[in-house]
Each structure stands twice: as C-alpha cells, then as structure tokens.
C-alpha cells in the first residue's frame, strides 16, 4: 500500500510505500476509492487549535502521535477481512464511520462512539484515509452506499454527518422559520440540502465569499447575505421574516459567534460547529435573560450516520460540489483548501 503521511506538524505530507496490512479477528482491510479533505485535517496538520486570549490546544497532548496518515472521510471496497468479520460483500461500496471509540463503554454501547472518552478516531488517533488501503477494527463502521459515487459518498462521513447531527438539534423549528446558516463551506452547503431533506424552509445563508454565496443559492438557499455588510443583521432578520429560533454557525470565529448570539430570539438555540478558533465575548447577563441555548455539536453518532446514509441512498441528499485530486497531490489540495479556493469539498482519489 501507499500513503501520504504527516511526519511533522506544519510540514508537507510525505509519500510512503508500506507493506499491506493483514486483518485479524474482526478487522477489515478496505481498498480506498475516495477520501475527502476537511478543514479539520488542516487544523490537525497545524498541530493545534486557537482557543483565543493567547491560548492553544496542542494535539500532541490529546493523544496525537506522529507519524500519522490524515483523512477521515473514507469510501472503499473490501480487500480482505479477518475470520470474525461477517456479512461483508466485496462487490459493494462502503463508506466508513471514522469517529470510533473503545466499543465497550456506556456511550459506545449506545452507538455514541463520537463521545467515547478514549477515542480511536481515524486520521488522528489511528491512520486515516490519505492512503490506498486502511485497516478497520470492526465491520460496524462500514455502511453500504449502494450506487452512490464514492467521491460523493465519502464526505458524508464528516461534512454530511456533522451537518446532519447539528441540524437534528434544531429540527423542530426549520419548517416554521428559515434556519440561519453561517458559513457556506463544505458543511454549510451540505446542510442546505439536508434542510430540504428534513422538510425545512429554504435557509438563510451568511458568508463573506461571493463564490460561496453563489454556491449556496445553487444548493437551494432562500437568501444569501454578505456577513461583512453594514446592515447584515437587518438583512438576515428581514429574510427570516420572524423571530429567529435557531442559528447553526459552521465557522465559529469570534465575529460569527457574536452574530449568532445577537440573531436568535428569546429561547433560541445557537449551534456551534466550526473550529475556526478564538474566544467569544458574549454578555453573560443576556444568556439567562434571553434564555439562549448555546450548544456545541461534534460530528454525529452511529445511528445518525445510518439515518443519513438511508436518506442519501434514497436520493434525498443532494450531492455536494466536489473537486477531485490524485492522492499524490494531497499537499496541493490542502493548500487550495487553506487559501479558500475549494468550493464544496476536495476529494482525494488513490
């Protein structure tokens, strides 16, 4: 097998040739057909999150050991399997659930492995998808994608699932008042299509990039608004036409977090998803006075992923705009994403 490996934080990925892994027990060896590139990969590559006020969250202190193969949006076919891996079809295409836990604690047994206190997330704690093959611990992490294009299905593992899980937290309001979505990157664009799949009104989308605003309109947004406009807040409120019950912030920078808080009405919900970084300066007395719920949303659970895959296979999830790169151009794709030149998702193809 071959891979693009991160050997040092902040340095270019290095092409490596390795011996093919041999699956044992319940393990499965997957030949990768597509691997999405996510902003989280850029954060991991940098080695830290910006917590604001001069503070950093260092990944080395959170269990990330180098070298590691990045990539957590993975699709592929069965190459080999251990004797305990059952009910797998080598002729089928699968997408991988990457947010893997220990498999035995309370939250894992409930299907919420994304909350496991000892995670084994692909592309962070274990080698990920920027490779020709990957060894997985158990078949429960494989989801049959039917006739979906692997390059379209792979981003469902993060871009899709993260958006879907955030959206489920405000699902009760989206058919009454348009949802406000901040950020029209891969997650925001995916969320627009999911709003429609769940019966919501066309959302109001805020982004500072004209190209991404155009992409949001094409994806089904009801209104798009430049977040840097002097009257952006007034434009958003007019577009919603009522008190705003919910905002999903796929950026989560200081400016967008402040806007999200100011937009929602009494009893509203702010769902923070993005990892841009920094710190917020919310006026604390207004949190109880507005009775606002500020909810962090990280990826999604195994049951949520199954629900999402079922929707996608039924044709209810519009395909995300993608740009494909050969795997050996992973560094170029990362630069393009970092510079804001990717609309939708970049996908690496071995």
N, C-alpha and C positions, 0 to 999 in steps of 0.2 A: 504494500500500500504506500501511498504518498500523502503528504500533508503540507500545509503552510503553518509553521509553528511559531508561536511567540516565545522567544528565548529571553528577551529583556523588555521591561516596560518602556514604551515610547519609541522602540526601535522597529525597523521593518521586519515583517514576518519572514521566516527563513524556510525555504523549500527543503523538505526532508523525505528520504525514502526509508521505510521501516518494514520489518517483517509483518506479514499478515497476522492479525490476532487470531487465536484459536479459542472459540467459545466453549465453555464447560457448563455443566449444571443447567440452570435456566437461562443462560446467556444467549444472546442473538448477535450474529455478525451481519451488519447491514452494509450493502454497497450503496454509497450515497449518489443520488441523482441530482440533487439540488440542495443548496444551503443558503438561506437568507442572511443578509448582513444588516445588523441592527445598531442603533445608536449606543445600546448597552455595550456592544463589542468595542466601540471607541472609548467608552469610559473604562472598561476593563483594560484595554490596551494602554491607557494613560496611567493606570495603577492606582487611581483614587477618585473619590467624589469630593466636590467642593461643598462643604457644609456651611459656608458663609462665616463672616467675622474672623477670617484667617484660619479657620479650622478645616482639616481634611480627614476623610475616611480612607485609610490606607488598606488596600485589598490584601496585602501580604498578612495583615493582622486578622483578616477574615477568612483565612483558610486557602487563599490562592497561592499555589506553589508553581514556580516556573521550572522547566518549560511547560507550556500548555497549548493545546490547539483550541482556538476560539470557535464560536459558532454554535447557536442553539436553535436555529430554525432549520430542521433537517428532514428531508424526504429521501426514500430509497427503497431498495428491494432486498429480500432475504438472500444472503450469500451462504450462510451456514448457521447452525443452531446446536446448542447443547442438548443432551438427551432428555432434559426436563422441560424444554421449551415446546409447548404444544400449540396446535391449531394455527399454524402459520402456513401461508401459501406463497411459495417462491415466485409465482406468476403475478402476484398482486403488488401494487404500490402502496407504501405506508408513509405516514408522517409520524415523527417522534415527539412524544411529550417530554420536554427536556428538564422540567422542574422537579427533579427526583429527590426523594428523601430516603430515610433509613428503611422504610417499608414495614416497620413493626411498632412504631409509637402510636399514640392515640390519633393524632391528626392524619398520619399516613393511612391508618386503617379506615378512616372516614373518607379517604380519597383526596384529602387536602395536603398532598405532599409538598405543595409550594409553601406551606407553613412549618415544615419539619425543622426542629431545632438543630439537626445535624444533616444538612442538605448535601446532595451529591449532584448539583446542577451541572448539566453539560456545558462545556465551554468556559467553565470556571473552576469547579472542584474536580472535574474529570474532563478528559479530552472531548472536544466538540466536533462540529461538522465541516470545518475547513480542511477536508480530507477526502480520500477516495473511499474509505471504509470507517465504520465505527462499531465498537462492541458495546452492547447494551446489557444491563443487568437482568432484564425480565421482559417477556412479551407484553405485559400490561402497558408498557409505554409505547406500543405500536398501534396506530389507528389506520385502518384501511381507507384509502382515499378514493377508491373506485376509479372512475375515468378522469379524475381531475389531473390537470397538468402538474407534475411535481414542482415546477418553478412557481406555480400559483399556490399550491398547497403548502409548501414549506413555510412561508411567512405566517400561516395560520397558527403555528406553534408559539409565536410571541406577539407579533403585530396583531393577529386576529384574536388570540386568546386574551391578551391584555386588554384590548379594546372591549371585547365581549364581557369580560368579568367586571370592568368598570361600568359598562352600560347596564348590566343587570342590577347594579346598586341604585339606579335611578329609573328603572324600567316603568315604574308606576306613574311617572309624570310625563313621559315623552309623547304620549298620544294627546295630551291636553295643551301643552305649551311647548314650542320648539326648544329642544335641547341646545345649549350653547357649548360648542366645542372650541377649545383654544389650542391651535396648532394643527396644521394640515400636512404633517409629515406622514410617514407610513401608517402610524397608529390612528391619527386623526382621519385620514382618508378611509381606512378600513372601518372606522366607527360610523362614518356616514352611511355606508352600505348596510351595516348591521342595524342601524336605527330603522331603516326601511324594513328589514327582515323581521324586526320585532314589532312592526306596526306603528312606529312613531311618525310624527310630523317631520318634514324636511328640516334638518337642523340649521342653526345659525353658526357659521364657522368664522373664526378670527385668526388671521395670520398676517405677518408683516411682508411676506414674499408674494409678489403678484403672480408668479407662475404657480405657486401652490394654491393661491386663491382660485385661479382658473381651474386647476385640477379638482378642487373641492366642488366647484359648480358642476363640472362634468360628472363628478361622482354622485351628485344628487343633493347638494346643499341648497337650502331655500334662499339663503342670503350669505354673502361673504363680505367681510369687513376688515379693513386695514387697522390692525391694532395700534399703529402709531398715529392715526388720525386724531386731531384735537378733540373731535366730537365722537370718538369711537364708542364710548359708553352710551351716549344718547342714541347712536345708530343701532347698537345692539338691542337696547331696550325697545326702540320703535319696531325693529324687525320681529321681536318676540311678541309684541302686542299685549303683554300681560306681565304680572309679577313673575320674575324668573325663579323657578323652583330648583333648577339644577344646572351646574356647570361641570364639565369634565376638562381638566387642564392637562394636556399632553405635553406641555413644556415645563411647567413648574419652575419658572425663574422668579425672582422677586417681583418683577413688574406684572407678570401674568397671575401670580398668586394673589397679589393685591387686587387686580382687576376682578378675578373670580370672586373674591370675598365681597367686594363692593357691588357686584352684579346681583347676587342671589338675594331674594326676599326673605322675610321672616319665616323661619322653619325650613329654609332651603338647605341644599347639600352641595358642597364643593368636593369633587373627587379629584385628588391629586395623583397623577400617574407619572408625569415626566420626571426626569432626573438631571435637568439642566444644571442645577446646583445653586448655592447661595442660601440666604436666610430670609424669612419673611418678617414683616414689621406690622402684623395685624394689631389693631387697637383692641386690647384684651377685653375691656368692658363691653364692646359691641358683640363679642362672641355669645355671651349669655343673653344680652338684650335682643339680638336678632334670632337667638336660638338656632344658630347655624351649626350644621354637622360638617366637620372637616374630616374627610375620610381618605386615608391612603389606600391605594389599590395596587397590589403587586401581582402580576401575571394572572393565573387562574388555576382552578382545581381540575383534577381528572374528570369528574362528572361534567363540569362546564366545558371541558375540551370535547368530550363525547357529544354534547349538545351542539357545539359549534360545528363539528365535523358532519353531523347529521344534516344541519342546515346547509352546509357547503355542498354536500353530495346531492341534496335536493335542488340545487341550483338557486338557493335563496341568498347566497353571499356573493355580491358582485366581485369579480376578480380585481385584485389590486394591481395598479400600474407597476410594471417591473422592468428593470434593466438588467440583462444578464451579462456576466463576465466569466471568462475561463477561470478556473480555480487558481492558476498560476499568476493571475492578475489581481489577486486579493488585495495587495498593497495599493494598487491604483484605485480599486473600488473604495477602499477605506478613505483615501484622500478625497475622492469625489464626494463621498458622504459627508466628510468633515467640512468640506468647502461649500456644502449646501447645493451641490449640483445634481443630486438624486431626487427625483420626484417619485413618490411611492416607495418602492423597495428595490434595492440591489440584490441580485441573487447570483451566487457563485455556482458554476456547473463544472464538475470534475471532467 
